[in-house]
Amino acid sequence: MTKKFLIRRYYCKPEEMEVDMNDLYNEGYYPKEIKLDDYQDIVDATVIYELEGDSNA
């Protein structure tokens, strides 16, 4: 069964978050809500992703 929503916590360099977000986008997940903070060169974020389209879940 495919999940309709995913919640991801990030505490990493922006480039690592970008790679993960692009991977999820390629799987059909779109960010629904983003809470983003930064600490020096690290991103501290929570992202809720929603699977778009007909997932047949």
N, CA, C and O atoms as CSV, one atom per row, in Angstrom:
chain,resi,resn,atom,element,x,y,z
A,1,MET,N,N,0.841,-1.179,0.000
A,1,MET,CA,C,0.000,0.000,0.000
A,1,MET,C,C,0.890,1.248,0.000
A,1,MET,O,O,1.825,1.349,0.795
A,2,THR,N,N,0.602,2.164,-0.868
A,2,THR,CA,C,1.348,3.414,-0.972
A,2,THR,C,C,0.798,4.415,0.035
A,2,THR,O,O,-0.415,4.544,0.202
A,3,LYS,N,N,1.700,5.114,0.697
A,3,LYS,CA,C,1.283,6.128,1.668
A,3,LYS,C,C,0.902,7.411,0.950
A,3,LYS,O,O,1.596,7.846,0.031
A,4,LYS,N,N,-0.203,8.016,1.371
A,4,LYS,CA,C,-0.670,9.276,0.792
A,4,LYS,C,C,0.168,10.449,1.301
A,4,LYS,O,O,0.437,11.389,0.552
A,5,PHE,N,N,0.584,10.400,2.573
A,5,PHE,CA,C,1.363,11.476,3.175
A,5,PHE,C,C,2.646,10.922,3.781
A,5,PHE,O,O,2.676,9.801,4.288
A,6,LEU,N,N,3.694,11.716,3.722
A,6,LEU,CA,C,4.963,11.415,4.382
A,6,LEU,C,C,5.374,12.648,5.177
A,6,LEU,O,O,5.175,13.777,4.727
A,7,ILE,N,N,5.941,12.435,6.345
A,7,ILE,CA,C,6.499,13.532,7.131
A,7,ILE,C,C,7.983,13.252,7.278
A,7,ILE,O,O,8.385,12.192,7.757
A,8,ARG,N,N,8.783,14.208,6.863
A,8,ARG,CA,C,10.240,14.060,6.929
A,8,ARG,C,C,10.836,15.168,7.777
A,8,ARG,O,O,10.474,16.337,7.642
A,9,ARG,N,N,11.750,14.785,8.650
A,9,ARG,CA,C,12.528,15.736,9.447
A,9,ARG,C,C,13.911,15.810,8.844
A,9,ARG,O,O,14.514,14.784,8.530
A,10,TYR,N,N,14.409,17.000,8.685
A,10,TYR,CA,C,15.744,17.210,8.133
A,10,TYR,C,C,16.589,18.011,9.116
A,10,TYR,O,O,16.123,18.993,9.694
A,11,TYR,N,N,17.805,17.593,9.293
A,11,TYR,CA,C,18.836,18.361,9.992
A,11,TYR,C,C,20.125,18.028,9.255
A,11,TYR,O,O,20.866,17.122,9.637
A,12,CYS,N,N,20.370,18.777,8.196
A,12,CYS,CA,C,21.458,18.430,7.284
A,12,CYS,C,C,21.870,19.653,6.469
A,12,CYS,O,O,21.330,20.745,6.645
A,13,LYS,N,N,22.816,19.452,5.593
A,13,LYS,CA,C,23.219,20.507,4.661
A,13,LYS,C,C,22.111,20.672,3.615
A,13,LYS,O,O,21.438,19.702,3.268
A,14,PRO,N,N,21.922,21.883,3.119
A,14,PRO,CA,C,20.850,22.127,2.141
A,14,PRO,C,C,20.918,21.201,0.921
A,14,PRO,O,O,19.883,20.790,0.397
A,15,GLU,N,N,22.121,20.876,0.474
A,15,GLU,CA,C,22.269,20.017,-0.707
A,15,GLU,C,C,21.697,18.618,-0.463
A,15,GLU,O,O,21.125,18.016,-1.372
A,16,GLU,N,N,21.849,18.099,0.760
A,16,GLU,CA,C,21.309,16.776,1.083
A,16,GLU,C,C,19.772,16.797,1.088
A,16,GLU,O,O,19.126,15.860,0.618
A,17,MET,N,N,19.206,17.876,1.625
A,17,MET,CA,C,17.755,18.022,1.632
A,17,MET,C,C,17.224,18.139,0.209
A,17,MET,O,O,16.181,17.575,-0.121
A,18,GLU,N,N,17.942,18.868,-0.626
A,18,GLU,CA,C,17.548,19.041,-2.030
A,18,GLU,C,C,17.495,17.707,-2.756
A,18,GLU,O,O,16.558,17.453,-3.512
A,19,VAL,N,N,18.484,16.855,-2.540
A,19,VAL,CA,C,18.512,15.542,-3.188
A,19,VAL,C,C,17.303,14.706,-2.758
A,19,VAL,O,O,16.635,14.099,-3.594
A,20,ASP,N,N,17.027,14.677,-1.449
A,20,ASP,CA,C,15.898,13.895,-0.946
A,20,ASP,C,C,14.574,14.433,-1.477
A,20,ASP,O,O,13.699,13.661,-1.871
A,21,MET,N,N,14.425,15.768,-1.489
A,21,MET,CA,C,13.182,16.357,-1.998
A,21,MET,C,C,12.987,16.039,-3.476
A,21,MET,O,O,11.865,15.761,-3.901
A,22,ASN,N,N,14.054,16.074,-4.261
A,22,ASN,CA,C,13.947,15.740,-5.684
A,22,ASN,C,C,13.616,14.266,-5.893
A,22,ASN,O,O,12.857,13.927,-6.800
A,23,ASP,N,N,14.175,13.388,-5.065
A,23,ASP,CA,C,13.853,11.956,-5.153
A,23,ASP,C,C,12.369,11.722,-4.867
A,23,ASP,O,O,11.705,10.968,-5.580
A,24,LEU,N,N,11.854,12.370,-3.823
A,24,LEU,CA,C,10.438,12.217,-3.496
A,24,LEU,C,C,9.541,12.807,-4.579
A,24,LEU,O,O,8.483,12.252,-4.877
A,25,TYR,N,N,9.952,13.920,-5.166
A,25,TYR,CA,C,9.204,14.527,-6.274
A,25,TYR,C,C,9.101,13.542,-7.444
A,25,TYR,O,O,8.045,13.411,-8.062
A,26,ASN,N,N,10.199,12.860,-7.736
A,26,ASN,CA,C,10.202,11.880,-8.831
A,26,ASN,C,C,9.294,10.696,-8.537
A,26,ASN,O,O,8.851,10.012,-9.459
A,27,GLU,N,N,9.009,10.445,-7.248
A,27,GLU,CA,C,8.090,9.369,-6.852
A,27,GLU,C,C,6.643,9.860,-6.797
A,27,GLU,O,O,5.740,9.075,-6.508
A,28,GLY,N,N,6.409,11.152,-7.070
A,28,GLY,CA,C,5.051,11.692,-7.107
A,28,GLY,C,C,4.642,12.457,-5.863
A,28,GLY,O,O,3.483,12.855,-5.744
A,29,TYR,N,N,5.567,12.675,-4.929
A,29,TYR,CA,C,5.256,13.410,-3.705
A,29,TYR,C,C,5.596,14.882,-3.862
A,29,TYR,O,O,6.657,15.243,-4.373
A,30,TYR,N,N,4.670,15.726,-3.410
A,30,TYR,CA,C,4.851,17.170,-3.480
A,30,TYR,C,C,4.801,17.743,-2.071
A,30,TYR,O,O,3.992,17.293,-1.259
A,31,PRO,N,N,5.644,18.724,-1.757
A,31,PRO,CA,C,5.599,19.329,-0.428
A,31,PRO,C,C,4.263,20.035,-0.209
A,31,PRO,O,O,3.859,20.884,-1.004
A,32,LYS,N,N,3.595,19.679,0.861
A,32,LYS,CA,C,2.317,20.295,1.202
A,32,LYS,C,C,2.536,21.410,2.219
A,32,LYS,O,O,1.883,22.452,2.165
A,33,GLU,N,N,3.457,21.179,3.141
A,33,GLU,CA,C,3.769,22.187,4.154
A,33,GLU,C,C,5.239,22.060,4.527
A,33,GLU,O,O,5.757,20.954,4.678
A,34,ILE,N,N,5.908,23.205,4.675
A,34,ILE,CA,C,7.328,23.222,5.012
A,34,ILE,C,C,7.548,24.176,6.177
A,34,ILE,O,O,7.135,25.335,6.128
A,35,LYS,N,N,8.200,23.684,7.223
A,35,LYS,CA,C,8.657,24.534,8.323
A,35,LYS,C,C,10.175,24.501,8.247
A,35,LYS,O,O,10.789,23.445,8.403
A,36,LEU,N,N,10.770,25.648,8.009
A,36,LEU,CA,C,12.197,25.710,7.709
A,36,LEU,C,C,12.905,26.710,8.600
A,36,LEU,O,O,12.471,27.854,8.735
A,37,ASP,N,N,14.000,26.270,9.207
A,37,ASP,CA,C,14.894,27.130,9.980
A,37,ASP,C,C,16.311,26.811,9.535
A,37,ASP,O,O,16.564,25.795,8.889
A,38,ASP,N,N,17.221,27.690,9.889
A,38,ASP,CA,C,18.611,27.389,9.573
A,38,ASP,C,C,19.482,27.639,10.794
A,38,ASP,O,O,19.155,28.447,11.664
A,39,TYR,N,N,20.580,26.935,10.832
A,39,TYR,CA,C,21.550,27.071,11.892
A,39,TYR,C,C,22.921,26.976,11.251
A,39,TYR,O,O,23.363,25.897,10.857
A,40,GLN,N,N,23.587,28.111,11.151
A,40,GLN,CA,C,24.858,28.219,10.456
A,40,GLN,C,C,24.689,27.660,9.045
A,40,GLN,O,O,23.944,28.249,8.261
A,41,ASP,N,N,25.335,26.565,8.686
A,41,ASP,CA,C,25.195,26.023,7.326
A,41,ASP,C,C,24.315,24.772,7.286
A,41,ASP,O,O,24.376,23.996,6.332
A,42,ILE,N,N,23.497,24.581,8.326
A,42,ILE,CA,C,22.632,23.403,8.433
A,42,ILE,C,C,21.170,23.834,8.311
A,42,ILE,O,O,20.781,24.886,8.819
A,43,VAL,N,N,20.369,23.017,7.638
A,43,VAL,CA,C,18.927,23.236,7.532
A,43,VAL,C,C,18.238,22.386,8.595
A,43,VAL,O,O,18.520,21.195,8.731
A,44,ASP,N,N,17.348,22.999,9.331
A,44,ASP,CA,C,16.513,22.305,10.315
A,44,ASP,C,C,15.085,22.465,9.824
A,44,ASP,O,O,14.523,23.558,9.891
A,45,ALA,N,N,14.494,21.382,9.333
A,45,ALA,CA,C,13.197,21.512,8.674
A,45,ALA,C,C,12.303,20.304,8.918
A,45,ALA,O,O,12.767,19.193,9.173
A,46,THR,N,N,11.015,20.564,8.830
A,46,THR,CA,C,10.004,19.518,8.798
A,46,THR,C,C,9.177,19.748,7.536
A,46,THR,O,O,8.700,20.855,7.287
A,47,VAL,N,N,9.016,18.697,6.748
A,47,VAL,CA,C,8.263,18.803,5.501
A,47,VAL,C,C,7.194,17.719,5.471
A,47,VAL,O,O,7.477,16.549,5.728
A,48,ILE,N,N,5.971,18.114,5.157
A,48,ILE,CA,C,4.887,17.167,4.935
A,48,ILE,C,C,4.699,17.056,3.429
A,48,ILE,O,O,4.445,18.048,2.747
A,49,TYR,N,N,4.827,15.844,2.924
A,49,TYR,CA,C,4.665,15.571,1.496
A,49,TYR,C,C,3.332,14.873,1.271
A,49,TYR,O,O,2.882,14.084,2.101
A,50,GLU,N,N,2.705,15.177,0.134
A,50,GLU,CA,C,1.460,14.525,-0.259
A,50,GLU,C,C,1.650,13.874,-1.612
A,50,GLU,O,O,2.189,14.484,-2.534
A,51,LEU,N,N,1.204,12.629,-1.729
A,51,LEU,CA,C,1.251,11.933,-3.009
A,51,LEU,C,C,0.160,12.478,-3.901
A,51,LEU,O,O,-1.021,12.412,-3.562
A,52,GLU,N,N,0.555,13.016,-5.041
A,52,GLU,CA,C,-0.392,13.614,-5.981
A,52,GLU,C,C,-0.866,12.558,-6.982
A,52,GLU,O,O,-0.161,11.590,-7.268
A,53,GLY,N,N,-2.056,12.763,-7.497
A,53,GLY,CA,C,-2.582,11.882,-8.530
A,53,GLY,C,C,-3.243,10.650,-7.947
A,53,GLY,O,O,-3.423,10.548,-6.734
A,54,ASP,N,N,-3.605,9.713,-8.812
A,54,ASP,CA,C,-4.279,8.488,-8.421
A,54,ASP,C,C,-3.248,7.466,-7.995
A,54,ASP,O,O,-2.531,6.914,-8.830
A,55,SER,N,N,-3.169,7.210,-6.682
A,55,SER,CA,C,-2.185,6.266,-6.167
A,55,SER,C,C,-2.733,4.853,-6.056
A,55,SER,O,O,-1.971,3.912,-5.837
A,56,ASN,N,N,-4.064,4.686,-6.208
A,56,ASN,CA,C,-4.698,3.387,-6.049
A,56,ASN,C,C,-4.354,2.761,-4.707
A,56,ASN,O,O,-4.162,1.548,-4.616
A,57,ALA,N,N,-4.276,3.575,-3.674
A,57,ALA,CA,C,-3.906,3.088,-2.327
A,57,ALA,C,C,-5.055,2.413,-1.652
A,57,ALA,O,O,-4.920,1.948,-0.520
